[in-house]
Amino acid sequence: MNIKNLILWIGLILNPVNGRSQNFPVLKHYDQNHLYRIALPIGGIGTGTVSLSGKGELRDWEIMNRPAKNFSGGQMGNGVPFFSIYVQEKNGKKYIKGLMGSLDAIDYQDKEGRPVDNHGIPRFSHASFDATYPFGQVNLSDDNMPVDVTLKAYNPLIPTDASSSGIPIAILKYEVRNKTDQPIEASVCGLMRNFIGNDGSKTRMDWKGDQVPIGAKHNQNVFRKSAGVQGIFMYSDSVPHTSEAWGTMALTTNSDQQVSYRRSSRSNDWENALLDFWDDFSADGILTDKDQLTDHDPQASLAVKATIPAHKSREITFYITWHFPNRFAWSSEVVGNYYATQYKDAWDVLDKTVDKLPALENKTLEFVAAFVESDLPTVVKEAALFNLSTLRSQTVFRIKDGTMMGWEGCMDNYGSCQGSCTHVWNYEQATGFLFGDLAQTMRRTEFGPATDPTGFMSFRVGLPLETKAQSIKAAAADGQMGTIMRMYRDWQLSGNQDLLKELYPSIKRTMQFAWLPGGWDGNKDGVMEGCQHNTMDVEYYGPNPQMQIWYLGALRAMEEMAKAMKENAVASDCHRLYEQGRKFTDEKLFNGEYYEQIVQTAFSEDQVLKATVASGKVYTSDPPYQLGKGCLVDQLIGQYMAHVYGLGYLVDRDHVQTALQSIMKYNLRSTMLDHFNNMRSYALGDEAALLMASYPRGGRPKIPFPYFSEVMTGFEYTAAIGMLYEGQIDQGLTCISNIRDRYDGLKRSPFDEAECGHHYARAMTSWGATLALTGFHYSAIAKSMEFKAQEGQFFWSNGYAYGQVKMKKSGSGWVTELTVLKGDLQLESFRLDQAVKLFPAGKVIKEHQSLTIEI
């Protein structure tokens, strides 16, 4: 699809055809039997989200600076936010239903008749869900209703533009289709309580023994209008202004049709607030205002009524915005939210955003269309795109100065594993290749306040950065080496020489830290023999492939950065160590089938550098929690990253290919029915998965590393993408398909790949599959771009610009059309496999421009 056709395609989506606006693009369809677990997060990067369920409910209101799984926004039962529709036919017959699909039978039973939220609301009999993240569509139909409804929900997501992708807003578009031969009156209404102060984390026990969320106090609702928008603004003067849950919210519409509203309701004693609303709305679809505040969390409602001609559609749009400035994260002090510095309150979000939304939606559609149109396997696009939702979850936040921070994941009510953990965040590729400026803020943190003068880097950074960055006094071997590699990546992708110059002294020290006496490579021979804390949350003693190949990658990255800084002695030293380490790894760790660990069994405490021990205990003999002779799913993580970053083979290519074949041979389980696992289960029953480790040659340690019998998607992706890079395409795609089959909407949410918590950061390594299959590399230093020579059309992004490339064979050569959809691209060379086209004078391709290249 060329640039003109792409723009035309987007125009068809945005503009009504025959009275009906087109649906958003669809990558994955979920039928009625695969909706139960779907929860698509809607919100910006670092703003929090509310999630759209597969049936149209709004759930998991995680907008108040903390995770809030299963928190429905206010009172439980029939008092949580929902949207409903009133329809009146020309003959006077009326209909009213909640804009939600029917309940599942599994939810029917309950101790006292309140099995799930909004259980008593009439619903549409049939629902399905279509997704192309960030777009989610709920399709509602019912033979007994004169209308079908599609809810189209999203928040802008535009690679390279963190500001436009970081707006605290949920956009809900209800497309109502008149199925009859006569015009109808239809009214769509949103209802939500002002639950400011109540984030789901504080509860009281009611008379039944249930924990009921609390925190709202004398909250206020007011009706407001401003240019292009009107609705209910929610605030509280009584909730402490220092609380995480203090802030503002708004429920609004941009409609020019008949708008009505209620600022309150009857008191909710015996759940009469809902009855009061229902009686009002079901009478004529027009709300009668009530302003007397009877509850601490007064119920607000906003309705839009319109006439819809026969067999036509009308789209009614609502916005939910929020503003909660007091983020603490893992600090005892407020560290704030960057987004809260951009807006005064939830209404200011509307004032600064609504006029821009058509352009933001257009740009989001342009990105999604370009990505979906790529000639890549659907499952690869699904894994890469849907896991971007983690960037919008409470896993990720931006402190007041804009620095991006992250948990490893999210528990139900609190972040999981603090500190932008280096040994987890090493894996993900989405930030670097889509939001390069955000990735740079993480490098500035890691090589800035998180690193001391000796080169020790706290693998979990403390907050506030100014006073507590190094409060956790431990370094992770894989975390520190991988961060050096990520620094190389971000320097190459950005071309930011100033960043390298600024951080280089610290980068060099973090490399030299490995060579301190008692450290990871205390004898400086290119081999990590020391005590190595790592992402398995234990210390490995002795050389092992996981740490060792990370180390080799860091040495290569350091060598290249040292050359750029004209520190030739440092570069030469790193190259020497790399060659020695590479030789040892292939000769001593490769057993003919895969790489294994040589466990060091004799240490004395004074031989171990204290900062390398995170567990607090040094094992002087026979250390537990080792890999040993196991075939580790993740043994080639450093090699995978070297491929992504353009550093080439770190170890013998034949060994790499054989090791990947062994992982597939020994670690793949086509069913888990016969698998014993003493730890956490992320694959069950007849699901297929790659085990963390297997012991085909025996020799399993009595107490192996804790997760050996588990399955975790981030590690599975690592092996799978390694296979893709080595041309083992069917095997790699099988592994990725196995993962996504488990996240099928029924068993698990497609937008929540879990590890130690929901929305686990490591799973964003799935973006790497798009890089492997396209062979994409870009260096802003060399101004060079590279792809695998193959016919088709593919998406590319370097974190600062993105676009499409279309390759077509022409005789003995290739004709390539390179298009930039956002940003500018500087180019001095373009490579397809071994064929190169040089541009001695340089080329600059501007946004929405294309360059035809013949090779």
N, C-alpha and C positions, 0 to 999 in steps of 0.2 A: 504494500500500500504506500503510494508516494504521499508527499506532504499535502498536496491539493486534495487527494482523496480522503486523507485522514481528517482534514479540517471539515470536509463535506460530511463525512460520517459522524463527526461530533455534532455538527449542526443539525443533523437528523434526530439525534438524541435530545438536543436541547429544545428544539422548536416543535410545536404541536403539528401533528399531521391528522387531518380529518377530525379535528376537535379533540384529539387525544395525544397527550405527550408520550413520548417513547420511554420505555423502561431503560434503566441503566444496563450496561453490558453485563453478561453473565458468563462466568468461568465455571461455576459449579452449581448444580441444582440439587436440592434436598427435598425429597418427597415427604408426605405426611408421616411416614414411619421413621424418619430420621431428623426429627426436630427437637427432641426432648432436651438435649444438652446444649443446643446452640446458644451462644451468647457473644454477639459481635460488639466489641467495645467502640463506642462513638465518643470521640473527644480528641483534643490535640496532643501533641508531644509535650509532656510535662504539665498537663492541665487536669488530669484525671478524666474519667469517662463514666457514662451510663451505658449499659449494654442492651442491645436489641435481641430479644429471644427469637427462636425460630417460629414462634406463633404470633409475634407482634407485641408481647409485653415488654415493658421497660423494667430491667432488673439490675441488680448489682450496682447501686448508685454509689460509685467510687469517686466522688467529686470533692470530698472534704479531706484531702491530704493523707489518706490511708486506704488500704484495701478494704472492701466491704462486700465480700461474697455473700450472696443470699440476703443482703439488706435491700429491701424493696422501696425505701424512701418513705419513712414515717411509720404509721401504725400498721400492724400486721392485719391479715385477714382481708376484709372487703374495703380497707381504707387506704390502699396504696395507689400510686399514680396509675392511671390508665386513660386510654382514649376510647370514645364511643361514637356511634353514628345514629342519627335520627333520620328516617325517611318517611315522606308522606306522598302517596300517589294521588293522581288527579281525582280519583273517586273518594278520597278522604281516608283511605286505609293507611294506618301508621305502623312503623317498624322501629325498634330500637335494639341495638346490640353493642356489646363491647367489641372493639376492633382487635379481636384476638381469636386464635384458633381454639378448637375444642380441647378440653382436658383429656389427659391420658388416663386410662383405667387404673394404672398403677398408683395414681394419686387420689383415688376415691376414698380410701379408708383413712379415718382419723379418729382420735379419741373423743372428739366432741363436735364434729361436723365443720371444722375449719381446716381442711386438708392442705390447701394452697392459697396463695393470695388471689383475691378477686374470684373466689370460687363460686360466688352467687350471681355473677354477671352473665347474662346470656351471651353466647359466643357464636361465631361463624362455624359451620360444620366442617369446613375443609380449609386447610392451610398448607402452603409449601413455601420454601425459602430459596432465594437465588442470591448468590454472592460473587462479587469480585471486589475484594477489599480495596478501598474502604467502603464500598457500596454494599448495602444489604437491602434486600427486597422481600417483603412478606406478602404473599398472594392469598387473599381471603375470598372464599366463595361459599354460597349457600343456596340450594335450590329454592328455599322458601323466602329468599330476599330478592327484591327487585334490583339490587346493585351488587356488583363485585367491587372489591377494594384492593388496591396495592399500596402498601406503605413502602416508600423509598427513603432510606435513611443514610446519612453519611456525615462526615466531617472532612473538610478539605485536606488532601494529602498530596503535596507537590514536592518531589525530590529537589534538593538543593535549596529549598525555601523553608527554613525552619520556622520563620515567623508566621507565614501563611498556613503552615502545618501545625501550629501551636495555638489555636484559638479555642477557648472554652465554650464550645457550642455544639449542640446536637440539632441537626436539620432533619425534620420529619415532613415528608411530602406524602399526603394521602390523595391518591388518584381514585376518584369515585366514578364508576362506569354504570350508566343507566342501561339496564338490559331490556327495558320495556319499550313499547311503541308510543308512550305518552311522556311528556315532561314530568319531572318529579322535583319535589323540594327535598334537599338533603342538608343536614347540619352535622358537622364534625366537631367534637368537643374534647378538649383535654382537661383532665382533673388531676391536681396534685396538691398535697399539703405543703405548707411552709414548714419544712422540717429542719430549718437552720438550727444548729446546736446538737442535732441528733445524727451522728454518723454511723450508728449501728454498733459502736464499740462499748457503749455504756448501757446497762440494762437494769431493770428491777424485776423481781419475781412477782408475778400476779397470783391470784388465788388458785390457779390451776397448777402452779409450779413452773409455768413458762417464763422465759426471760424476755421481757418486753423492752425494746429500745426506748431510751429516754434522752433528754437533753434540750428540747425546745422549751422556750420560756417567753411568754408574752410576745410572740412573733406577730409581725404586721404585714398585711397585704394592701397594696394600693394599685389603682388602675392608672396607667400612663399611656401617653401617645407621644411619638416623635416622628420625624420624617420617615415615612414608609413602614412604620411598625407600631403596633399597639398591643397592650396586654397587661399582665399582672407582674408588678415588681415586688419582690419578697425580701424583707429585711428583719433584723431584730436588734433592739436597743438593750435587751435584757440578758441575752447570752453574753458571757464575758468576751470582750473584744480581743483577749489574748488566747482564746480557745482555737484549736485546730479547726473546729467545726463552726467558727463564726465567719460570716461573710454575707453574700447576697445571691439571690437567684431570680430568674425571670422566666415566665411562660408567655410567649407572644406569638403574633401572626403578622404577616405582611399583606393579608387579604384586604381587598377593597369591597368585599361583599358585606353582608349584614353581620356585624360582630356584636356579641353580647357576653356578659361576664358576671361572675359572682366573686366577691372578695372573701366571703365566709359562708357559713352554713349554720344550721341548727347544731346544738351541742351533740357530740358523738356518743352520749349516753345510749346504751343499747344499740349502738351503731346506727343511730338515727341521722347522722350527717349524710350518709350515702343515700338513705331513703329520701331525705329532703332534696338532695340534688336530683335524684332519679325522677321524682314526681315533677320537678320543675322542667327538666330537660325533655322528658317524654311527652309533655303536654303539647308542645309546638316546636321544639328544637331551638327555642330562644330562652336564654337565661334571664332571670330576674335578680338583680343585684341584692346581696345581703352584706352589710358592712359591720354588723355587730360581732365582735370577736368573742366566740364562746369557748374556744380551745386554745391551748398554748401553741398549737401547730395548725392554725386556721386553714380550712380547705379552700383552695382557689380553683376556679374553673373558667374556661374560655372557649367560646363556641363561634363557629363561622357557618352561616347558612347561605345557601345558594340554590338557584334553579339550574337543573341539568336537563337539556333537551333529550328527546328520545334517541337512544343508541349513541349517545355522546358521553364524553368524560369531562370532569373538571378536577383540577388539582388544587388542593388546599394545603398550605404550608404553615407549619408551626416551628418555632425555635425554642429550645431550652438553653439558657445561658447561665453561667455561674462565675463566682469570684470569691475564692477562699484563700487569703494571703498568708496564713500562719502555718507554714509547713515546719515541722520539727525533724522529720525523718528519723535518723538514728542519733540525733543530737538532743541534748537537754535544753538547747537554746533554739529560738526560731531562726531558721536559715532562709525562709521565705520561698516565694515562687516567682520566677522570672515573668510569667504571664501576668501576674498581679501588678507588676510595675508598668505594664503596658496599658492597663485599663483601670479606671477608678472603681468600678463596680460592675455588676452583671448587666446593667442597662447601658453602660458605656461600651461594653462589648458589642451590643447591638448597633449603637450609633456609629461605631467605627468599622463595622463588618458588613451589615446588611447590603449596603450599596455595592460592595465589592463581591458579594456572593456569586452573581452570574459569572464573573470573570474567574473566580476561584474554582467554581464548579467546572467551568470550561477547561481550565488548566488541569484539574484533577482527572477529568475524563480523557484529556489528551494523553496524560501519563498512563492511565489504566488501559486505554485503547492500544497505545503503542506496545505496552507490555503483553497484553492478551493476544495481540496479533502476531507475536513472535512465534516462529516455527520451532517451538520447543515442546516436549511432551507436557500434556496438561498437568500431570501430577507434579512436575517440577515447578511449573508456574504457580500452582496451588500452594505448594510448600513454601516457596519464596515469598509470595504476595501475602498469604494469610498470616504468616508469622510476623509481618510488619506490624500487626496489631499490638505486639508486645511493646513497641516504641511508644504506644499511646496509653498503655496500661499504667497502673501505679508502680510497676517495676522501675519505670523511668521518671525522673523529674529534673527540673532545672532550678538551681538555687537562684537567689535574687540577682546575682551578676550575670546570669545566663549560662553558667557552667552546667554541663550535663552530668548527672549522677545516676547511679542505678543500684538497686538491690539485685540479688541474683534472681529472685522471683518474688511472689507474694503468697503469704498464707492468707487465710480467710479474712483476718482483721488486722494483720500487721505485715510489714515487709519481711522477707526471708533473706537472712544472710547479708549483712550490711556491707557498705564500703566500696561500691563499684569494683567488686572483687576481680583482681587481674586474671586469676587463673580460670575464671568463668567468662568474663567479657573478652578475653583473648579470642574466643571462638567466633563470635558473631561478626558478620561481614556487612550487615545492612547499613549500619551507621556510616562506616567509612565510604561505602560506594554510593550512598544516597544523600547523606547529610554530612558532607566533609567538614563543614565549619563546626558542627557539634562534636565530631570525632576529635578535632583539634583541641577543643576545650578539655576533653578527657586526657589527652597527652600532656597538656600544660599542667594539669593536676598531678598526674603520675610522676612526671619528671620535675615538677615544681615542689609544692609543699609536702608531697608524699615521700620525697627522697631526701635523705640526710647527706652530709658531706662525705661519708664513707661509701656512698652508693647503695646503701640499704634503702629499699623501697617497701613501704608498708603495703602489703597486698590487699589490705582493707583500709581505705582512707577514712579518717575520722572527720567529723564535723563539729563546729565550724572549721573551715580550712585554715583560718588564721591562727587558731590556737590548738587544734586537736588532730591535725592531719595525720600525724605519726603516733597516735595514741595506741594503736595495736602494733606491738614491737615484734613483728614477724615478717619474714620475706618468703615468698613462694618461688621455687625454682622455675616452674613452668610459667607462672605469672610474670616474673621479671623478664625472662628471656622472650616471652611472647610479646610483651609490651615494647621491647626494643624492635621486634619485627613489625609491630603495628606502627611504630614511629616511622620506620622506613616506608611503609605503605602510604601513610598520610603525607609524608614529604614528597613522595613520587607523584601521588595523585593530585596534590595541590600545587606543586612547584613552589611552595612557600619556603624560600631560602632563609628568610628572616626567622621563621619558626625553628629551623634546624640550627641556625647560629645561636638563637636564644637558649635552646635546650641542650645543645651539644655537650657542654661540660658535664651536665647531669647524666646525659645518656652514656657518656664514656665512663663515668663513675659507676653507674649501674652494671655495666659490663665488667669492670674491674672488681666489683664486689664479689663476683664468682670466684676470684682467684685469691681472696683473703685466706690466711691460714685457718684451717678448720672449716673452710667454706665448701661450696659445691664442687669446685675444681681447685682445691687448695694447693695441689702440686703443679697446677698450670700445664697440664699435658693434653688438653682438649677433650678430656673425659670427665663427666660428673660422677665421682665416686662417693661424694659426701652425703650428708643428711639432707634430703630434698623434700621439703613440704610441697604438696601438690594438690591438684584438683580432686583427688580421691579423699581429701581431708585427712590424710595421714602423711607420715614421712617415709619415703623410700630410702633404703640404705644400699648404696652400690649402683653401678651403671645399669640403666634400663632404657628401653627405646623411647618411651614417652618424653622424659626429661632430656635425654641425650640429643634427640633430633631437634627438639626446640632449641637446645643449646647451639647446635650446628647452624640452625637458621639465624639465630641471633648473631653468631660470629660473622656470617656472611653479610647480614644487614649492617652490622657495625663496620665491617670492612668497607662497604660502599659509602657509608656516611662519612667515615674518616677520610676516604679519598676526596670526597667533595669538600671537606674542610682542610684539605692539603696536609693532613696529619699522616704522612706516608708510613712512619714507623708504627703507628697504631694499626693502620690497615694491614701492614705486613705481618705484624704480630697476630692479628685475628686470622689472617689467611693461613699462617703456619699452624695455629691451633685447630682451625677447621680441618685442614688436611690430615693432621694427626688423629683428630677425633673421628673423622669419616672412616679412616682406615681401621681404627679400633672397632667402630660400630659394626662394620661389615664383616670383620674377621672374628670378633669375639662374641657379639650379641646375636648375629644371625645363625640360626641352627639348621639351616637348609630349607625350612618351611616358613619361619617367621622370626621376628626379633624377640628376644626374651631378656629377663633381668639376671644379672649376676649379683646375688645377695651378699653384701658384706656382713660378716657375722661377728666381727671383733672391733669394737670401738671403745674408747675411754671418753669420759665426759669432756676432758680437756682437749680432745681432738675435734670437738664439734663446736663450730661457731654458734653462739647462743641464738643469734637472730635468725638462724635457719630452722629453728625448732618451734613450731606453732603449737604442738600438743602439750608442751611443757615437760616432756619426759624424753630423755635420751636412753635408747636401748643399747647397752654395751655389749650384748651378745644375743644371737638368735632373735632378731627383731620380729615382732608380729606385723600383720597388715602389709605384707609384701606381695608383689606380683609373682615373683619367682619364675617358674618355667611356663607361665600362662601365655596363651595367645590373646593379646589385648586388642579390643576393638579399636582402640585409640593409639596404637603403637606408632602410627605414621602421621600424627597430627602436625608435627613440624614440617614434614614433607608436603602435606596438603597446603599449608600456609605458604611455603616456599613457591609452590606452583601459582597460587593466587597472586603473590607479590612479585612474580617474575624473577625469582632467585635461582631457578633451575633445580636440578637434582642435588640433594644433600647427601644421599647415599646411593648405592648401586641400583640402577634402574631395574635390572632383572630381579634383584632382591625385593624391591618395592612391589613389583607385579606379583611375585610369588607370595609375598606376605599378604597382599590383598586377597588373593585366591584362597589362602589358608583361612583368613577371617571368614570368608564366605563358606568355606568347607566345614569349619569347626564351630563357628559361633552362631550360624543361622539356625533358628528353630522354626520349622513350618507350623508348629503348634506348641502352645505352652501347657497343654493338658498333662504332660508327663514331666514337666520341669519343676524341680524343687528350688525354692527361693526363700531364704531366711530373712530377707530384708523387704524393701518396698517393691510393689508390683505395678509396673507401668504397661505391662502386656499380660493378658490373661486368656484363659480358655483356648479357643482355637485360633487365636491371633498369632501372626508370624512376626519375628523380631530377631535382631542381632544381640546376643548376650554380650555383656561387658567383657567377660573373659571365659575361656575354656581351657582345659588342661588335657589335650589329646595325647600327650606323652607322659601323663601322670605327673607326680611331683607337686601336687597342689599343697601349698603350705597348710599347716594345721589351722592357722588363723590367717586367711588371705586378706587382701585389702577389702574393706567393708562391702563394696558394691559389686563384687565379682559376679554375683548371680543375678543381678538386676538387668534392666533394659532402660536406656535413656535416649531420647530422640537426638539430642545434640551430638552424642557420640556415634549414634547410627549414621547420622548425616555425614559426619567426618569420614567414616569408612566408605560410605556410598559415593561421596564426591571424589574421594581418592580414586575409587574405581573408575569414575567417569573420566578423570584426568588420564588414567592409564589405558583408556580405550575399552574397558570392561563395562560397556554401556548397559547391556541387559542386566548384569548383576547389580550395578549401581541403581538402575531404575527400579529393580525388584525391591531393593531395600527401602527406597523412598516411598514406593507404593505401599509397602507393608506399614510404614509409619502412618501415612495419610488414611489408610483403611481403618486404622484404629481410631482416628479422629473423624468419625463419620457422621457426627451430629446426634446419633442415638446414644452411643456409648460415652463419647467425650465431645467437648466443643471443638470445632475445627479451628477456633481462634484462641486456643489455650493449651499449648503443649507444655506439660508440667514436668518438672524434675523435683528440686527441693522447693516446691511452691508453684503456684499458677504462673502463666506467662513467663516462662523461664528464659533468661537472656540467651543462654547457649544455643537454643533452637534457632536463633536468627542466623546461625551459620548456614542454614538452608539456602540463603541467597547465593552461596558459593556454587551451587549446582548450575545456576545460569552462567556463571563465569567459566566453569569447566566445559560446558557444552558449546559455548560460543568461542572459547579461547581468547576472551577479551583481556587485553592489557592496555593500560595507558600510562605514560609517563609525562607529566608536565615539565619535568626537568629536561628530558630529551625531546619533548614535544613529539612523541611517537605513539602510534596506536596500532594494535595488532588484533587480528581475529583468526580463527581456524577457517581455512578455505572450504566453504560448503555453500551450496545453493540455498537460498531462502532469505527470510527477513527476520531481523533480530533486534531486540532492545539492548541498549548500552547505557551505562551511567558511570561517571567517575567521581561522584560526590559534589561536583561543581557545575556540571552540565550533563544533559542526557539527550538521547535521541534514538534513531534507528539506523541500521545498516542493512542494505539489500544487496546480496551478492548473486551474480549470474555468470555461469561459464560462457566464455566467448572464444571459440577456437581453442588455441593452446593457452589462452589467458583468461582473465576475469574482468568483468565490468562491475564496479561497485558504486552504489549511490549511498553516500554518507549524509545523514540529515541530523541537524541539531534542532531539538524542540524547545530546549531551555538552556540559557547560558551561552557562553562563547567557547569555541574550541580552537586551540592553537595546534598547528600540525606542521611538522617538518619531514615526517616519514610515515608511511602507511604500509603495513605488512599483512599479507595473507600467507600463512605458513612460511615458506622460505622466500617467497616472492616479495620484493620491496619496491615501493614507489617513493622517490625522494622529491621533496619540494625545497630546493636550496634557498629560495627567497622566503619560504614560510607561507603558510595559509592560515587565515582566521575565518572560521565559519561562524556566522552570527546566528542568533535565534531565528528559527523558521527559514533557514537557508540550507541548501544542499550542495554537495560537491560530488561530481562524477569522477571516479578514479579508474583508469584502465591500467591493468598490470599484465 
